[in-house]
Amino acid sequence: MEIVVLSGAGLSAESGLKTFRDNGGLWEEYDVYQVATPEAWHANPELVTRFYNQRRKQLFESEPNLAHRLIAKLEAYHSVQVVTQNIDDFHERAGSTRVLHLHGELKKLRSTVDDTLVYEAGHWEVKMGDVCARGSQLRPHIVWFGESVPQMPVAEKMVREADFLLIVGTSLSVYPAAGLAYLARPEANIVLIDPAEVTHDLGEVRHIREKAGAGMQCVYEELSAL
Ligand code: OAD
């Protein structure tokens, strides 16, 4: 069976990373327009760099959780493609081998003059003055609000071809990524894991109202027995 996992910040919550829109979420603490837009970068690159340094430091100090591990373990039984809005590398560290990052990767940095110059951040801290091979300041390899999402066509094809769409820990409030949830074939099964009430009309969806770990345990037991 071809499974596509569409994941969001809630999946990494049990690893200790904050979500964006829950109570106490990141966008309550920070103004998204001051830290996650191209305008913010132009106005105050130091502040943006500091914001992502904090996120990266926490990521280096955190581990994938049970839900990431169970998603990876499903590869023993099915063809599993992860499409994640998350910028952490927990899916990879848990063992998933097919991971598409829609919104970029926190542990990568890129040139501000040449998009093709992308580097691994070996350390959490990026300093002003850290430059690419062409001498320009390195920026986070993140898709900011107002920037295009280059991986969307690839992700759309993956979702359209899925037999099973597993949506975990996303409020489905940020487009175009959220639109993926509506692209599954009518005969595909859609399961959504989220402890919160869900108001989107995704058609016939089974909502498992649990945190990612408990919800994935239930889904893993079912899918590994098929
Ligand atoms: P949100 O913060 O919008 O949504 C998190 C979802 O996870 C909510 O529906 C919560 O109810 C749910 N949740 C909370 N704790 C959970 C848990 N333990 N287990 C499972 N679910 C839980 O995060 P995203 O939907 O990922 O983009 O946000 C999408 C994008 O908005 C992000 O990729 C980021 C952000 O701004 C950029 O920065 C470009």
Boltz pocket constraint, residues with backbone or C-beta under 6 A from the ligand:
constraints:
  - pocket:
      binder: B
      contacts: [[A, 7], [A, 8], [A, 9], [A, 10], [A, 11], [A, 13], [A, 14], [A, 19], [A, 20], [A, 21], [A, 22], [A, 25], [A, 36], [A, 85], [A, 86], [A, 103], [A, 143], [A, 144], [A, 145], [A, 168], [A, 169], [A, 170], [A, 171], [A, 172], [A, 173], [A, 174], [A, 193], [A, 194], [A, 195], [A, 196], [A, 210], [A, 211], [A, 212], [A, 213]]
      max_distance: 6.0
